[in-house]
C-alpha cells in the first residue's frame, strides 16, 4: 500500500492544478455524499415519493456505510493530506481507505437508478455519483485506491441487495411484530459491537508519528454507535408503520410538500436538539455518551419511519395505503 502513496500524491497534485474555481464545485459534490444531505434527501423519498424506495435507500446507506467504516478502521490508513505535499481543501478525522463517500453514493445512487425509468435521471445520478468520488480525490482527502475500493463495496452491496433483499424481506414479514423489533435490536447491537471489536483488534498497531496528529479521533467508534441506533430506529419504525400507520406517499404535491416540511422540521429538531441536550450530559467517548448517541439516532429514524407518518395520517396529510 505504501508504494502507491507517492503515485497518489502526484495524481492529486495534478488534479489540484486544474483550476482554483473548482474548489467550491468539488466541495458541493462532496456535500452530496455527506450525512447532512442524506438527512434531507432520503426522508423526501420516504414521505413524498415512495415509502418502499425511501426505506430501502436508507437501509442501503446504513449497511454500506457500516461495511466501509469497518474496513476503514481495520486498515487504519492515512488520508493524502496527512502525508503532505498537497493542499488540504477539506478535512476529515477518520482513516482513509475505503472512501465511504464513494461506496455510499454508488450503492444508494445505483439502487435509485434501478427504480427510475427516465434515462436523463439515470444519467444525472450516475454523473453525480462519479463526481462525488472525484471530489474526494481533488480535495485531497482520498487516494485513487480509496475510491476504487469504495466503489467495489458499493457494487457488492448492490449485488447483495438484488440477491438477498427479497427473500430476507419475505422472511421478516412472516414474523410477528415483536420478533421483527427484537431482531432489529439484535442487529443494531451487533453493528455497534463491531466497532469495539475492530478497535481492540488494531490496538497494538499505533499510527505513525508523522501523521498521528491528524488521526487523534480516527479510532473512536461513534460511527458504529450511530449506525446501530439508526438501523434499530429504521427497522422498528418501519415495522410499526406497516402495522399502525400504513400511509401512502402518493397524493397531491401540495400535501406531499406539507408532509415533508412537517416531517423534516421534527427530524431536524430531534437530530440537532438531542445533540445539544446530550452533549451537556456526557462526552461522546463514554458509556453514557454511547447510549445517548444510540438513543438520538434511534429516535430520529423512528420519527422518520413511523411517528411522522402516524402524524400525517392523524392530520389528514396522507391517506392510508390500500
N, C-alpha and C positions, 0 to 999 in steps of 0.2 A: 504493500500500500504506500509506504514512504516514497518509493521510486516514482509514483505518479504525481506526487505533490508539486515538484518543480514544473512539470508539464502543465498541470492545472493552473498554477500561478501565472505562467506565461500566457495561457489561453485567456484567463480573466483579465490580465493586463491589457491584452489586445481588445477585449470587449469594452473595457472602460475608457479606451481612447476613441471610441466611435463618435460620441457627441455628448457634452455635458447636459444637453437638453433632454437626453433620455433618462436622466436620473429620476425625475419626477414621474415619468411614464412607467418606469420599471417599479418604482415604489407603489404606483397604482395597481399594477398587475399583482405584485406581492400581496397587497391588501385583499385581493380576491381569493387568496388562499389562506387567509387568517381566520381564527375562530370568530372574530368580530363580524366578518362578512357572513359566515355560515349562520351566525346567530340571528341575522336579519333575513337571510335568504331562504333557509330551509323551512322556517315557520310559514313563510308566504306560500311555499309549495303545499304544505300540510293543510293550512286553513283555507286557502283561496284557489287552489288548483286541483289537487287530488291527494287525499289523505294517505292513500297507499303509497304513492310515489314519494310523498314527503317523508313518511316514517322509514321507508326503505333507504332513501338517500341519507337520512340521519344515522341509521344503523350501519350503513356502508361507511360513512365518515368515522364513526366511533371505532369500529373494528379495524379499519385500515390504519387509523392513527395509532391504535394500540399496537399493531404489528410493527409499524415504523418506529414508534417510541421504544419498543423492546429491543430492536436491532440497534437503534441509536445509542442506548445506554450500554448494551452488551459490547459493542465495538469501541465505544468511547474514543472516537477520533476527532481531530480538530476541524475547525472551520477555516477557510482560506485566510481571512484577515487575521486570525490568531497567529499565523506564521509570518506575517509581514510581507511587504513588497507590493501590496495592492491597497486601494482605498477602501475603507470600511463605510460603504454607503448605507448600511443598515447594521443592526447589532442583535445578536442572539446569545442567550446564556446556556442553551443546551448544546449537546455534541452535534457533529456534522452528519456523517453518513448513517442512514439514507436521508434524503430530503423528504420530509413529511408534506411539504407544500406540493411536491411533485406527485407523491403517492396518493394523497388525499384528493387532489383536484382531478387526477386521472380516473380514480375509482368513482368518485361522485359524478364527474362530468361524463365519463364513459357510460355509467348507468343511465343518466338522463338522455344521452344520445339514443339509447335503445328504446326510450319511451316517447321520443319525438318523431313526428312524421315529416316535418318541414326540413328540406335539405339545407336551407340557408341557416336555420337554427343549429343544425348538427355541425355545420362548418364553423359557425361562430363559437360554439362551445369548444370544438377542437382547437381553434386558434387561441382562445383564452387559456386553455389547459397548457398548450405549448409555451405561451409567453409567461405564464405563472412560473414554470420551471426555468425558463430562460432568465427571468428576472432575478432568480436566486443566485445564478452564476454572475450576472452583471453586477449585482450589489455586493459581491464578494463574500457571501455567506455560505456558498456551497461550491464544491468541486464538480466537474462533469460526472465523475463516477458516483457522486452522491445522488445526482439527478437520475442517472440511469438506473441505479438500484431502487430509487423511489418509484420510477415508472414500472420496474419489474414487479414490485409489491402491488402497485395499482392494478396491473394486468392480472396478477394472481388472484386478487380479490374479486375482480370481475368474473374470472373463470369460476372461482369457488361459489360466488353468488349464483351464477347461472346453473351450476351443477347441484348445489345443495339447498338453496333457499326454499324452493317449493316443497320438497319432502320435509324439511325441518319445520316449515310453517304449518303444514298439514298435521304433523305430529304434535306440535304445541297446541294447535286449535282443538285437538281431540282431548286435551287435558282440562280438568276443572280450573276455574279462575284462580283459586287459591294455589294450586300447583304451578300454574303459569307464573304467578308472582314470586313464589318460592324459588323457582328455577332462575328467574331473573335476578333475584338477590344473590343466589349462589354464584352465578356467572360474574356478577359485579364484584363480589369479594375475590374471586379468582383473578380478575383483571387487576385489582388493587394490590393483591399479594405478589403478583408477578414483579412489580416494581421493587418491592423489598428483596425478593429472591435474587434478581439480577444485580442489584446494588451490592448485596452481600457477596455475590459471585466475583465481582470485579474489585472488591475492597483491597486486595493485595497488589493491585497494579495502579499506583498513583499516576496522575498526569505529569508529563514532562514539565520541568520548571519553566521552560521558555514560553509556554502558553497556558500554564495553570492559572495565571491571574485572570484569564478570560473565562475559565471554566469553574469558577467558585460555586456556582449554583447548578452546574450541569448534572450533578448526581442526586439532586433532590427528586423525589418520586411524586411530586404534586400532580403531574400529568396523569399518572396511573390512578390516583385517587379521583381525579376529575372524571376520567373515563368510566371508572367503576360507578360513581354516582349517576353519571349520565345514562349508562346502559340500564341501570335499575329503574330510574325515573321513566325512561322511554318504554321499557318492556312492561312495567307495571301500569303505566299510564295508558298505553295503547290497549292493553287487555281490559282495563277498567272502562275505557272509552267504548269499546265494542259491546260491553255488557250494559253500561248505564247511560252512555251519551253517543250513540252511533250517528254522528252528524254527517251531512253531505257538504263537501267543499264547493259544490256547484251553486248555481243561482245567479241572480243579477249582480253585475260587477259592483254596483253601489254597495250592496250588502257584503260582498267579498272584501272590499277595501275597508269597510267599517269593522268587519271581523278582524282583519289584520291590524288595524290601528289599535283596537282594544286589546287584542292578544299581545301585540308587541310591547304595548305600554306595561302590561302586567309582567311580561317576561323580563323587560329591562329593569323594572322596579325590583324584582326578585334577584336578578343577576347582580346588579350593582349595589342594591340596598343591603343584601345579605353579605356581600363582600365587605362593605364598610362596617356593618354591625359585627361580623365575625372577626374582623381584623383587630378589633378592640378587645376581644375575649382571649385570643391565644395566637401565638406565632404559627406560621404555616407548617413548620417542621416539627411540631409537637403532636402527641397523640390526639389531644383535643382539637388541634388545628386540622389534622387529617379528617377527623369525624365531622367537623363543621364544614370542611370543603366537600365531603361526600354528600352531606345534607343539602348544601347550597345547590350543587349541580343536580342532585336528585329532585329537589323541589322545582327547579327551573324547568327541567324536562317533563316532570309530572304536570306542571301547569300547561306547557305547550301541547302535550299529547292528550290530556284528559280534562283538567279543570277548565281551561279556556273553552274547549268545545262544549262542556256542560253549561257554561255561562252563555255561550252563543245560542244554545237551544232554549234556555230559560227566557232569554230576552228577545227571542224570535229573529235573531240574526242568521240563523241556519235552520235548515229543515232536517228532520230525521231521515236517514237514508233508508229507502225501502228494501 
